[in-house]
Amino acid sequence: MALPARRTRQAAVAAAALAAAAVPATALSAHAATPAAAPPLNVDYDAVGTSHVAKTDSDVAIGPTTLSTTVQAAGGALTGHLPIPQTSTSFKAVGFLPISAKVDFVEAAPITGTLGRDGTRTVVKSTASYYLKLTDVKAAGLPAFVGDTCQTKEPISVPADTPDGESFNIVSGGHLTGTFDIGSFEHCGLTTPLINLLVPGSGNTLDLTVSNGRIKQ
């Protein structure tokens, strides 16, 4: 069955960009006239996934949202943005006290990384940076009055990489994962010490699926 014309055109553009990225500098220097650099490739993806918070043993939904990326043909440098809609979490503190909160990932810096080859695989290696913000925190259904400025003191750095044994396709997307630390919170009112007892820690994970790449001309 023939592919739709737009899909075929997108695949051709993607292949051309990756081929340009794969040409080593030594090969280019062998030509008397250096060709003009290929333009960057701008691709939007659908993105959805989860983040697991180790200390509370709870999951936070990520998306659905749009991952917007720009890949440089020469070298494969990648930048992008992943706006995460407000989500929520709930867990039991000390095993029995129900806690709930609204969660915002506030972008602290654009995503940076690379799209390149690892042996026979095409892989993404990237890092996103967010402040983790909590609002509408409730304990046993009662408001904890954390206000609107309760967030991590420093941005959290979240790796989003192609897992071992998997490959990323610039048109169809792929699977991205990472493990990250959550630091201490501030400006959470009287509950600041409790939140810092319950939430910060290591071993938190991101599991993200990106798909349906749309190359922007």
Helices and strands as residue ranges (DSSP letters): H 5-22, H 25-29, E 41-53, E 58-71, E 77-81, E 87-93, E 97-118, E 121-139, E 142-143, E 151-152, E 156-159, E 173-182, E 185-186, G 189-191, H 192-198, E 201-216
